[in-house]
């Protein structure tokens, strides 16, 4: 039983070939492709409105130099948002529950922001490791602590996204299993757990959207520190 709860997090395969790549590309296939019509349809209008809203929210903490990253950050936000929401559908696989994938998204982007800071303003970037006014005996320890906190940022990004999504999926599966098991013996309790399951699903939809936004927002804040 314990193993079956975690089977949903294993990558599906067909003829021994992992299908995680198909699950990763699926959100892009759901977006309507651009066309040459003068008047856009409702779906295209909704898509443009959503992209514009996301871009405005992500560009708020950045100055004009950081606006070059608008395409990367908006695309990442849409990818995480659609992947997290599609993972809540029955009999689906959520790639963002895999720590390896989240780290593969977080580490290169974090490293890019760090290298930009070291290239454009090395003294300011290195100055973050030692706050002004630090007592001399505390300088070695404080540099070590600040360096550790800097290097742990991509790990924190990946673990935060993985842990929140994994916990939500496990809760949904546990409550749905209890609802099915209690239906024949205690219908009243089963109906109560069904209501809890419905409310938890709504909560997980909100968590899926919030975690995608937090992931990209923290990356934009790291970028702002280095530009």
C-alpha positions in Angstrom: 0.0 0.0 0.0 2.8 2.4 0.9 4.5 1.7 -2.4 1.3 2.3 -4.4 1.0 5.8 -2.9 4.4 6.7 -4.4 3.9 5.0 -7.7 2.3 8.1 -9.1 5.7 9.9 -8.9 7.5 7.4 -11.0 8.0 8.3 -14.6 5.7 6.3 -16.9 7.3 4.3 -19.7 6.3 2.7 -22.9 8.3 -0.3 -24.2 11.0 0.7 -21.7 11.2 4.3 -22.9 10.5 7.0 -20.3 7.6 9.2 -21.3 8.7 12.2 -19.2 9.7 14.1 -22.3 6.1 13.7 -23.7 4.7 14.9 -20.3 7.1 17.9 -20.4 6.1 18.9 -24.0 2.3 18.5 -23.5 1.7 22.0 -22.0 3.2 23.7 -25.1 0.8 21.7 -27.3 -2.2 23.1 -25.4 -1.4 26.8 -26.2 -3.1 28.0 -29.4 -0.7 28.7 -32.2 -0.6 32.3 -33.7 -2.5 32.9 -36.9 -2.8 35.7 -39.5 -6.4 36.7 -38.8 -7.1 40.4 -38.0 -9.6 39.5 -35.3 -8.3 37.0 -32.8 -10.6 34.4 -31.2 -11.6 34.3 -27.6 -9.0 31.7 -26.8 -6.2 33.8 -28.3 -7.4 36.9 -26.6 -7.4 35.1 -23.2 -3.9 33.7 -23.9 -2.6 37.2 -24.7 -4.3 38.7 -21.6 -2.8 36.0 -19.4 0.7 36.4 -20.8 0.5 40.2 -20.5 -0.6 39.9 -16.9 2.1 37.4 -15.9 4.8 39.5 -17.6 3.7 42.7 -15.8 3.8 40.9 -12.5 7.2 39.4 -13.0 8.7 42.6 -14.3 7.6 44.7 -11.3 10.7 44.0 -9.2 13.1 44.4 -12.1 14.5 47.6 -13.7 14.9 48.1 -17.4 18.1 46.0 -17.6 16.2 43.0 -16.3 13.4 43.3 -18.9 15.6 41.4 -21.3 14.7 38.3 -19.3 11.0 38.8 -19.9 10.6 36.1 -22.5 12.6 33.5 -20.4 10.8 34.2 -17.2 7.3 34.4 -18.7 7.9 31.1 -20.7 9.1 29.4 -17.5 6.1 30.7 -15.6 3.6 29.4 -18.2 5.4 26.0 -18.3 5.4 25.5 -14.6 1.8 26.8 -14.3 0.4 24.4 -17.0 2.5 21.5 -15.8 1.4 21.8 -12.2 -2.3 22.2 -13.1 -2.3 19.3 -15.6 -0.7 17.1 -12.9 -3.9 17.5 -10.9 -6.0 15.7 -13.5 -6.7 12.0 -12.8 -4.2 9.4 -14.3 -1.6 12.0 -15.2 2.0 12.4 -14.4 3.5 15.6 -13.0 7.1 16.2 -14.1 7.5 19.0 -11.5 7.3 16.5 -8.7 10.7 15.2 -9.8 13.5 17.0 -7.8 16.0 16.3 -10.7 13.8 18.3 -13.1 13.3 21.2 -10.8 17.0 21.4 -10.1 17.6 21.3 -13.8 15.4 24.3 -14.2 16.7 26.2 -11.1 20.4 25.7 -11.2 21.2 27.1 -14.8 19.0 30.1 -14.3 20.5 30.9 -10.8 24.0 30.4 -12.2 23.2 32.8 -15.1 22.1 35.5 -12.7 25.2 35.0 -10.6 27.5 35.2 -13.6 25.8 38.3 -14.8 26.5 40.0 -11.4 30.1 38.9 -11.4 30.6 40.2 -14.9 28.8 43.5 -14.6 29.4 44.5 -11.0 31.9 42.1 -9.3 32.6 44.3 -6.3 28.9 44.7 -5.5 28.2 41.0 -6.0 31.1 39.9 -3.8 30.1 42.6 -1.3 26.8 40.7 -0.5 29.0 38.1 1.2 30.1 40.5 3.9 27.6 43.0 5.2 28.9 46.5 6.1 29.9 47.0 9.7 30.7 43.4 10.5 33.0 43.0 13.5 36.5 41.7 12.5 36.4 38.4 14.5 33.1 37.5 12.8 34.2 38.1 9.2 35.4 34.5 8.4 32.3 32.9 9.8 30.0 35.4 8.2 31.6 34.9 4.8 31.2 31.2 5.1 27.5 31.5 6.1 26.7 34.0 3.3 28.5 31.8 0.8 26.5 28.7 1.9 23.2 30.6 1.7 24.1 31.8 -1.8 25.0 28.3 -3.0 21.9 26.7 -1.5 19.5 29.0 -3.4 18.9 26.7 -6.4 18.5 23.7 -4.1 15.9 25.6 -2.1 14.0 26.5 -5.2 13.9 22.9 -6.4 13.1 21.4 -3.0 10.3 23.9 -2.3 8.5 23.2 -5.6 9.0 19.4 -5.3 7.9 19.2 -1.6 4.7 21.3 -2.0 3.5 19.4 -5.0 4.4 16.0 -3.7 2.7 16.6 -0.4 -0.5 17.8 -2.1 -0.7 14.8 -4.4 -0.1 12.4 -1.5 -2.9 14.1 0.5 -5.3 13.9 -2.4 -4.5 10.2 -3.0 -4.8 9.3 0.7 -8.2 11.1 1.1 -9.6 9.7 -2.2 -8.5 6.1 -1.0 -10.3 6.7 2.3 -13.4 7.9 0.5 -13.6 4.8 -1.7 -12.9 2.4 1.2 -15.6 3.9 3.5 -18.3 4.2 0.8 -19.7 0.7 1.4 -19.4 0.6 5.2 -19.9 4.2 6.3 -21.6 6.3 3.6 -21.9 9.4 5.8 -18.2 9.5 6.7 -17.4 8.8 3.0 -19.5 11.8 1.9 -17.7 14.0 4.5 -14.3 12.9 3.2 -15.5 13.6 -0.3 -16.3 17.2 0.7 -12.8 17.4 2.2 -11.3 16.0 -1.0 -13.1 18.6 -3.1 -11.9 21.5 -0.8 -8.4 20.0 -0.9 -8.4 19.9 -4.7 -9.3 23.6 -4.8 -6.5 24.3 -2.4 -4.1 22.3 -4.5 -5.0 24.3 -7.6 -4.1 27.4 -5.7 -0.9 25.9 -4.5 0.0 24.8 -8.0 -0.4 28.4 -9.3 1.3 30.0 -6.2 4.4 27.7 -6.4 4.9 28.4 -10.1 4.7 32.1 -9.4 7.1 31.9 -6.3 9.6 29.9 -8.3 9.9 32.5 -11.0 9.5 35.5 -8.7 12.5 34.4 -6.6 14.6 34.0 -9.8 13.6 37.5 -10.8 14.7 38.8 -7.3 18.0 37.0 -7.7 18.4 38.6 -11.1 17.6 42.1 -9.6 20.4 41.6 -7.0 23.0 41.2 -9.8 22.0 43.8 -12.2 
